[in-house]
Amino acid sequence: MSGPAAELPAGWGATLRRILQQGWPVLVGQWASMAFGVLDTAMTGHASPVALAAMALAVSIYVTVFIGLTGVLHALIPIAAQHFGGRRLADIGRAWGQAAWLSFGLALVGGLAMMFPDAWLAMSGDIDPAVRAQVHGYLYMLILALPAALLFRTVYALNTAVSRPKVVMAINIAGIGFKVLFNWLFIYGKFGLPALGAVGAGLSTALVFWISLGISAVVLRRDPFYRPFRLRMGRPDPKALGELLRLGLPMGASYLIEVTSFTFMALLVAREGIFATGGHQIMANLAALCFMMPLALGVSTGALTAQAIGAGDTLRARRTGAAGLGVCMAGALLTIAVVILARQPIVRAYTSDPGVGAVAVGLLGMLAFFHLFDALQCMSSYLLRAYKVAVIPMLIQAGTLWGIGLLGGWWLSFGPGAGALAGVVAGLMPGAPVGAGTMWLMASVSMAISALMLQYCYWRVAGRRPAGKLAVPA
């Protein structure tokens, strides 16, 4: 791309190449961002089981808040991408400015939600006081990180919409180096610093987010590519903020529904002890790492589809969606094969504790089924958002992930039906605790139902709606 104008692919081969060209930097950038959680989990896991358990609980709470708020800001992607496809470049700058204002308000909401972690921990039963103290400290550190983290997501959304994902990729890769250094200093207490464990991981994350935001501000100001957009904050515009919120709130709710399903799963699994909590955290972290591939392809395919919609090209929009679905499923199958074949060394890289490792290896027996449908529902969701359809996916995910996965999982794991699936868990996930195994089994079933329903909705929407018309959020 030589300048700030959409260059849309013309055929199937060109479409696939464009998806991959835009998808791989998103994937590398997401992996780099995800490396923060991997580093925190691995480095605290080698510090102590208490630090790893605290990390499992604290990260679940933080991710719940952060992902939900991020989803609201990601409404900028289809909005700006449609402007980009239609060559309305100045509208992109106005939309970004309003998203920046929105990020400030969301940071306040998120900070308040994390100030009272005991409310989140109430369902985890009797938690070791040492674990509880580190959870508090980690979250307090991340309250400081939240304003920078959310404003940086508007930069991510802007670059995704205008097909410049390498900018954020480079910043995230640079952040890994800072993260390793700060984790080493603060988790283990080097050069006379106190060993803070999980709290040190939170402090290092806060520092890295502020550094990343500073770098991105320099790029946006000095790179001539962004000048035609006339990026500016301006004054808060109720109409523009309303458009962001009408699309962003159901998108954020969808993100929140998915992440809370696993947040509350972590809090419930904590009832089975430190080994189960640590093993579940490794499984969840690895599943999230695998998710980065379909997420990257979904982001790139959704942005390119929205650009085609903005340009009024119905055929190209549908072709892009179909190509993205095909490459996403192929990538999911490859990911599953790698993880299943290498699960023993993967778990050893996460923890040196044999009890935690045994639980994690057992739970990984469910990863193949879970990831396949997780990838499908991710791509389907992003394609629907390209058409500005967000409410229907939110309702589908609420019914399946909360109703079947979370509520059904609780019922069969720790509620009146506890132990009903013990034989199934033993067969599919040998070595996994019954409660944790049942929760992952029900999460997988709910994900499969959600993915198939979202696929049905996508083909209905893409088949009946002229791509040149901006869709009202549905």
C-alpha positions as CSV (number, residue, x, y, z in Angstrom):
1,M,0.0,0.0,0.0
2,S,1.6,3.2,-1.2
3,G,-0.7,5.7,0.5
4,P,-3.8,6.1,2.6
5,A,-6.3,4.6,0.2
6,A,-7.8,1.1,0.1
7,E,-6.4,-1.2,-2.5
8,L,-8.9,-4.0,-2.7
9,P,-8.0,-7.4,-4.1
10,A,-9.8,-8.5,-7.3
11,G,-9.8,-12.3,-7.3
12,W,-9.7,-15.4,-5.0
13,G,-5.9,-15.6,-5.1
14,A,-5.4,-11.9,-4.5
15,T,-8.0,-12.0,-1.7
16,L,-6.2,-14.8,0.1
17,R,-2.9,-13.1,-0.3
18,R,-4.3,-9.8,1.1
19,I,-5.8,-11.6,4.1
20,L,-2.5,-13.3,4.9
21,Q,-0.5,-10.1,4.3
22,Q,-2.6,-8.2,6.7
23,G,-3.2,-11.2,9.0
24,W,0.4,-12.2,9.8
25,P,1.5,-8.9,11.3
26,V,-1.7,-8.9,13.4
27,L,-0.9,-12.4,14.5
28,V,2.7,-11.6,15.4
29,G,1.5,-8.5,17.2
30,Q,-1.1,-10.4,19.1
31,W,1.4,-13.1,20.0
32,A,3.8,-10.4,21.2
33,S,1.0,-8.9,23.3
34,M,0.0,-12.4,24.5
35,A,3.6,-13.0,25.5
36,F,3.0,-10.7,28.4
37,G,0.6,-13.2,29.9
38,V,2.8,-16.1,29.0
39,L,5.8,-14.5,30.6
40,D,3.8,-13.6,33.7
41,T,2.5,-17.2,34.0
42,A,5.8,-18.9,33.4
43,M,7.9,-16.6,35.5
44,T,5.6,-16.6,38.5
45,G,5.1,-20.3,38.0
46,H,8.9,-20.8,38.6
47,A,8.7,-18.4,41.6
48,S,6.2,-20.3,43.7
49,P,2.8,-22.1,43.5
50,V,1.3,-19.2,45.5
51,A,2.5,-16.7,43.0
52,L,1.1,-18.8,40.1
53,A,-2.3,-19.2,41.8
54,A,-2.5,-15.5,42.5
55,M,-1.6,-14.8,38.8
56,A,-4.4,-17.2,37.7
57,L,-7.0,-15.4,39.7
58,A,-5.8,-11.8,39.2
59,V,-5.3,-12.2,35.4
60,S,-8.8,-13.7,35.1
61,I,-10.3,-10.6,36.7
62,Y,-8.1,-8.1,34.8
63,V,-8.8,-9.8,31.5
64,T,-12.5,-9.7,32.1
65,V,-12.4,-5.9,32.6
66,F,-9.9,-5.2,29.9
67,I,-11.3,-7.4,27.1
68,G,-14.9,-6.1,27.7
69,L,-13.7,-2.5,27.4
70,T,-11.5,-3.2,24.5
71,G,-14.5,-4.7,22.6
72,V,-16.3,-1.3,22.9
73,L,-13.3,0.5,21.4
74,H,-13.0,-2.1,18.6
75,A,-16.2,-0.6,17.1
76,L,-13.7,1.8,15.5
77,I,-12.4,-1.0,13.2
78,P,-15.5,-1.4,11.0
79,I,-16.4,2.3,11.2
80,A,-13.0,3.5,10.1
81,A,-12.5,0.6,7.6
82,Q,-15.8,1.5,5.8
83,H,-14.6,5.1,5.7
84,F,-11.3,3.9,4.3
85,G,-12.9,1.8,1.6
86,G,-15.1,4.8,0.7
87,R,-12.0,7.1,0.7
88,R,-13.6,9.4,3.4
89,L,-10.2,9.9,5.0
90,A,-11.0,13.0,7.1
91,D,-13.8,11.0,8.7
92,I,-11.3,8.5,9.9
93,G,-9.5,11.1,11.9
94,R,-12.7,12.4,13.5
95,A,-13.7,8.8,14.4
96,W,-10.4,8.1,16.0
97,G,-10.5,11.2,18.1
98,Q,-13.9,10.3,19.5
99,A,-12.7,6.7,20.2
100,A,-9.8,8.3,22.2
101,W,-12.3,10.3,24.3
102,L,-14.3,7.1,24.8
103,S,-11.1,5.3,26.1
104,F,-10.7,7.8,28.9
105,G,-14.3,7.2,30.2
106,L,-13.8,3.4,29.9
107,A,-10.6,3.5,31.8
108,L,-12.4,5.2,34.7
109,V,-15.1,2.4,34.6
110,G,-12.5,-0.3,34.5
111,G,-10.4,1.1,37.3
112,L,-13.5,1.2,39.6
113,A,-14.3,-2.4,38.7
114,M,-10.8,-3.6,39.7
115,M,-10.6,-1.6,43.0
116,F,-12.7,-4.2,44.8
117,P,-11.2,-7.6,44.0
118,D,-12.8,-9.3,47.0
119,A,-16.2,-9.1,45.3
120,W,-14.7,-11.1,42.4
121,L,-13.0,-13.6,44.7
122,A,-16.1,-14.3,46.8
123,M,-17.1,-17.3,44.6
124,S,-13.6,-18.9,45.0
125,G,-14.2,-20.1,48.5
126,D,-11.5,-20.0,51.2
127,I,-8.4,-18.5,49.4
128,D,-5.0,-18.6,51.0
129,P,-4.4,-15.1,52.5
130,A,-1.0,-14.9,50.7
131,V,-2.7,-15.6,47.4
132,R,-5.4,-13.0,48.1
133,A,-2.8,-10.3,49.0
134,Q,-0.9,-10.8,45.7
135,V,-4.2,-10.7,43.8
136,H,-4.9,-7.3,45.3
137,G,-1.5,-5.9,44.6
138,Y,-1.5,-7.1,41.0
139,L,-4.8,-5.5,40.2
140,Y,-3.9,-2.2,41.9
141,M,-0.9,-2.0,39.6
142,L,-2.9,-2.7,36.5
143,I,-5.4,0.1,37.4
144,L,-2.4,2.4,36.6
145,A,-1.9,0.6,33.3
146,L,-5.5,0.8,32.1
147,P,-5.6,4.4,30.7
148,A,-2.5,3.7,28.5
149,A,-3.7,0.3,27.6
150,L,-7.1,1.4,26.3
151,L,-5.8,4.5,24.5
152,F,-3.2,2.2,22.8
153,R,-6.1,0.0,21.6
154,T,-7.5,2.9,19.6
155,V,-4.2,3.1,17.8
156,Y,-4.5,-0.7,17.2
157,A,-8.0,-0.3,15.8
158,L,-7.0,2.6,13.6
159,N,-4.1,0.8,12.1
160,T,-6.1,-2.4,11.6
161,A,-8.9,-0.5,9.8
162,V,-6.4,1.2,7.3
163,S,-4.4,-2.0,6.7
164,R,-1.2,-0.9,8.6
165,P,-0.9,-3.7,11.2
166,K,2.9,-3.7,11.2
167,V,3.0,-0.5,13.2
168,V,1.4,-2.1,16.3
169,M,3.2,-5.3,15.7
170,A,6.6,-3.5,15.9
171,I,5.6,-1.7,19.1
172,N,4.3,-4.9,20.7
173,I,7.5,-6.8,19.8
174,A,9.6,-4.0,21.4
175,G,7.4,-4.3,24.5
176,I,8.4,-7.9,25.0
177,G,12.0,-6.9,25.7
178,F,10.9,-4.3,28.3
179,K,8.5,-6.9,29.8
180,V,11.2,-9.5,30.3
181,L,13.5,-7.0,31.9
182,F,10.9,-5.5,34.3
183,N,9.5,-9.0,35.2
184,W,13.0,-10.2,36.1
185,L,13.6,-7.1,38.2
186,F,10.3,-7.0,40.1
187,I,9.1,-10.6,40.3
188,Y,12.4,-12.0,41.6
189,G,13.7,-8.8,43.3
190,K,17.0,-8.1,41.5
191,F,19.5,-5.3,42.3
192,G,18.3,-4.9,45.8
193,L,14.6,-4.6,44.8
194,P,12.0,-6.5,46.9
195,A,10.7,-9.8,45.3
196,L,7.1,-8.8,44.6
197,G,5.9,-12.0,42.8
198,A,2.6,-11.5,41.0
199,V,2.6,-7.8,42.1
200,G,5.9,-7.3,40.3
201,A,4.4,-8.7,37.1
202,G,1.6,-6.1,37.4
203,L,4.0,-3.3,37.9
204,S,6.0,-4.3,34.8
205,T,2.9,-4.5,32.7
206,A,1.9,-0.9,33.7
207,L,5.3,0.4,32.7
208,V,5.3,-1.4,29.4
209,F,1.9,0.0,28.4
210,W,2.9,3.6,29.1
211,I,6.1,3.1,27.1
212,S,4.1,1.6,24.2
213,L,1.6,4.5,24.2
214,G,4.5,7.0,24.0
215,I,6.0,5.2,21.0
216,S,2.7,5.1,19.2
217,A,2.1,8.8,19.8
218,V,5.5,9.6,18.1
219,V,4.6,7.3,15.1
220,L,1.2,8.9,14.6
221,R,2.6,12.4,14.7
222,R,5.7,11.9,12.5
223,D,4.7,9.3,9.9
224,P,3.3,11.1,6.8
225,F,0.9,8.2,6.0
226,Y,-1.4,9.5,8.7
227,R,-1.6,13.2,7.7
228,P,-4.6,12.8,5.3
229,F,-6.6,11.5,8.2
230,R,-6.1,14.7,10.2
231,L,-6.0,12.8,13.5
232,R,-7.2,15.0,16.3
233,M,-9.1,14.8,19.5
234,G,-11.4,17.7,19.0
235,R,-14.3,18.0,21.3
236,P,-16.5,15.1,22.4
237,D,-19.2,14.7,19.8
238,P,-22.4,13.1,21.1
239,K,-23.4,11.9,17.7
240,A,-20.1,10.2,16.9
241,L,-19.8,8.8,20.4
242,G,-23.3,7.5,20.0
243,E,-22.3,5.6,16.8
244,L,-19.3,4.1,18.6
245,L,-21.4,3.0,21.6
246,R,-24.3,1.6,19.5
247,L,-21.9,-0.8,17.8
248,G,-19.3,-1.0,20.6
249,L,-21.5,-1.8,23.6
250,P,-22.9,-5.1,22.1
251,M,-19.4,-5.9,20.8
252,G,-17.9,-5.3,24.2
253,A,-20.7,-7.3,25.7
254,S,-19.8,-10.2,23.3
255,Y,-16.2,-10.0,24.4
256,L,-17.3,-9.8,28.0
257,I,-19.6,-12.8,27.7
258,E,-16.8,-14.9,26.3
259,V,-14.1,-13.9,28.7
260,T,-16.4,-14.0,31.8
261,S,-17.2,-17.5,31.0
262,F,-13.6,-18.4,31.6
263,T,-13.1,-15.9,34.4
264,F,-15.8,-17.5,36.5
265,M,-14.5,-20.9,35.4
266,A,-11.2,-20.0,37.0
267,L,-12.8,-18.7,40.1
268,L,-14.9,-21.9,40.4
269,V,-11.9,-24.2,39.7
270,A,-10.1,-22.5,42.6
271,R,-12.3,-24.6,44.9
272,E,-10.3,-27.7,43.9
273,G,-7.0,-26.2,45.2
274,I,-3.7,-24.7,44.0
275,F,-2.8,-27.6,41.7
276,A,-6.1,-27.4,39.9
277,T,-6.0,-23.6,39.7
278,G,-2.5,-23.7,38.3
279,G,-3.2,-26.4,35.8
280,H,-6.4,-24.6,34.6
281,Q,-4.4,-21.4,34.2
282,I,-1.9,-23.1,31.9
283,M,-4.7,-24.6,29.9
284,A,-6.5,-21.3,29.6
285,N,-3.3,-19.5,28.7
286,L,-2.4,-22.0,26.0
287,A,-6.0,-21.9,24.6
288,A,-5.7,-18.1,24.5
289,L,-2.4,-18.3,22.8
290,C,-3.9,-20.6,20.1
291,F,-6.8,-18.2,19.7
292,M,-4.4,-15.5,18.5
293,M,-4.3,-17.1,15.0
294,P,-8.1,-17.1,14.3
295,L,-8.3,-13.7,16.0
296,A,-5.6,-12.3,13.7
297,L,-7.4,-13.7,10.6
298,G,-10.7,-12.5,11.9
299,V,-9.4,-9.0,12.4
300,S,-7.8,-8.8,9.0
301,T,-10.7,-10.5,7.2
302,G,-13.3,-8.3,8.9
303,A,-11.4,-5.1,8.1
304,L,-11.0,-6.0,4.5
305,T,-14.6,-7.0,4.3
306,A,-15.6,-3.7,5.8
307,Q,-13.4,-1.9,3.3
308,A,-15.3,-3.7,0.5
309,I,-18.6,-2.7,2.1
310,G,-17.5,0.9,2.2
311,A,-16.5,0.8,-1.4
312,G,-19.9,-0.7,-2.3
313,D,-18.5,-4.0,-3.7
314,T,-20.9,-6.8,-2.7
315,L,-19.1,-9.6,-4.4
316,R,-15.7,-8.7,-3.0
317,A,-17.1,-8.5,0.5
318,R,-18.6,-12.0,0.3
319,R,-15.5,-13.4,-1.4
320,T,-13.3,-12.0,1.3
321,G,-15.5,-13.6,4.0
322,A,-15.4,-17.0,2.4
323,A,-11.6,-16.9,1.9
324,G,-11.1,-15.9,5.5
325,L,-13.2,-18.7,6.8
326,G,-11.3,-21.3,4.7
327,V,-7.8,-20.2,5.8
328,C,-9.0,-19.9,9.4
329,M,-10.2,-23.5,9.6
330,A,-7.0,-24.7,7.9
331,G,-4.9,-22.8,10.5
332,A,-7.0,-24.1,13.4
333,L,-6.3,-27.7,12.3
334,L,-2.6,-27.1,12.0
335,T,-2.5,-25.5,15.5
336,I,-4.3,-28.4,17.0
337,A,-1.9,-30.9,15.6
338,V,1.2,-29.0,16.9
339,V,-0.2,-28.6,20.4
340,I,-1.3,-32.2,20.8
341,L,2.0,-33.5,19.6
342,A,4.0,-31.2,21.8
343,R,1.9,-30.9,24.9
344,Q,4.4,-32.5,27.3
345,P,7.3,-30.1,26.6
346,I,4.8,-27.2,26.4
347,V,3.6,-27.9,29.9
348,R,7.1,-28.3,31.2
349,A,7.9,-24.8,29.9
350,Y,5.1,-23.4,32.0
351,T,5.8,-25.1,35.3
352,S,8.3,-27.2,37.1
353,D,5.7,-28.4,39.7
354,P,4.7,-32.0,39.0
355,G,1.2,-31.6,40.5
356,V,0.3,-28.6,38.4
357,G,1.8,-30.2,35.3
358,A,-0.2,-33.4,35.7
359,V,-3.5,-31.4,35.8
360,A,-2.5,-29.3,32.8
361,V,-1.6,-32.3,30.7
362,G,-4.9,-33.9,31.5
363,L,-6.9,-30.8,30.6
364,L,-5.2,-30.4,27.3
365,G,-7.1,-33.5,26.1
366,M,-10.0,-31.1,25.4
367,L,-8.1,-28.4,23.6
368,A,-8.5,-29.8,20.0
369,F,-12.3,-29.8,20.2
370,F,-12.4,-26.4,22.0
371,H,-10.0,-24.6,19.7
372,L,-11.7,-25.7,16.4
373,F,-15.0,-24.2,17.3
374,D,-13.4,-21.2,19.1
375,A,-11.7,-20.4,15.8
376,L,-15.0,-20.7,13.8
377,Q,-17.0,-18.5,16.2
378,C,-14.3,-15.9,16.2
379,M,-14.2,-15.5,12.4
380,S,-18.0,-15.5,12.2
381,S,-18.2,-12.8,14.8
382,Y,-15.7,-10.5,13.0
383,L,-17.5,-11.0,9.7
384,L,-20.8,-10.0,11.2
385,R,-19.2,-6.9,12.7
386,A,-17.9,-5.9,9.3
387,Y,-21.6,-5.5,8.4
388,K,-22.2,-3.7,11.7
389,V,-24.2,-6.6,13.1
390,A,-23.4,-6.9,16.8
391,V,-26.6,-7.4,18.9
392,I,-27.5,-10.8,17.5
393,P,-24.1,-12.4,18.1
394,M,-24.1,-11.0,21.6
395,L,-27.5,-12.7,22.3
396,I,-26.3,-16.0,20.8
397,Q,-23.1,-16.0,22.9
398,A,-25.0,-15.1,26.1
399,G,-27.3,-18.0,25.7
400,T,-24.6,-20.6,24.8
401,L,-21.5,-19.5,26.7
402,W,-23.2,-18.4,29.8
403,G,-26.3,-20.6,29.7
404,I,-24.8,-23.9,28.6
405,G,-21.1,-23.5,29.2
406,L,-20.9,-21.6,32.5
407,L,-24.2,-22.4,34.2
408,G,-24.3,-25.9,32.8
409,G,-20.7,-26.4,33.7
410,W,-21.3,-25.2,37.3
411,W,-24.3,-27.4,37.7
412,L,-22.4,-30.6,36.6
413,S,-19.1,-29.7,38.3
414,F,-19.9,-28.1,41.6
415,G,-23.7,-27.9,41.8
416,P,-26.5,-30.5,42.2
417,G,-25.2,-32.6,39.3
418,A,-21.6,-32.7,40.4
419,G,-19.8,-35.8,39.3
420,A,-22.3,-36.7,36.6
421,L,-19.7,-36.5,33.9
422,A,-16.8,-38.0,35.9
423,G,-16.6,-41.0,33.5
424,V,-16.5,-38.8,30.4
425,V,-13.8,-36.5,32.0
426,A,-11.7,-39.6,32.9
427,G,-11.9,-40.9,29.4
428,L,-11.3,-37.6,27.5
429,M,-9.0,-35.9,30.0
430,P,-7.2,-38.5,32.2
431,G,-5.5,-37.0,35.2
432,A,-7.7,-33.9,35.2
433,P,-9.8,-33.0,38.3
434,V,-13.4,-33.8,37.8
435,G,-14.6,-30.3,38.4
436,A,-12.1,-28.5,36.1
437,G,-12.5,-31.2,33.4
438,T,-16.3,-30.9,33.5
439,M,-16.1,-27.1,33.2
440,W,-13.8,-27.4,30.1
441,L,-16.1,-30.1,28.5
442,M,-19.2,-27.9,28.9
443,A,-17.3,-24.8,27.6
444,S,-16.3,-26.8,24.5
445,V,-19.9,-27.9,23.9
446,S,-21.2,-24.4,24.3
447,M,-18.5,-23.0,21.9
448,A,-19.5,-25.5,19.2
449,I,-23.2,-24.5,19.4
450,S,-22.3,-20.8,19.4
451,A,-20.0,-21.2,16.4
452,L,-22.6,-23.0,14.3
453,M,-25.3,-20.5,15.1
454,L,-23.1,-17.5,14.2
455,Q,-22.1,-19.2,10.9
456,Y,-25.8,-19.5,10.0
457,C,-26.4,-15.8,10.9
458,Y,-23.4,-14.7,8.8
459,W,-24.4,-16.4,5.6
460,R,-28.0,-15.0,6.1
461,V,-26.6,-11.5,6.5
462,A,-24.0,-11.6,3.7
463,G,-26.5,-13.2,1.3
464,R,-29.3,-10.8,1.7
465,R,-27.7,-7.4,2.5
466,P,-26.3,-5.2,-0.3
467,A,-22.7,-4.6,0.8
468,G,-22.7,-1.0,-0.3
469,K,-25.2,0.1,2.3
470,L,-24.1,0.7,5.9
471,A,-25.9,-1.6,8.1
472,V,-27.6,-0.5,11.3
473,P,-26.3,-2.5,14.3
474,A,-28.5,-5.6,14.7
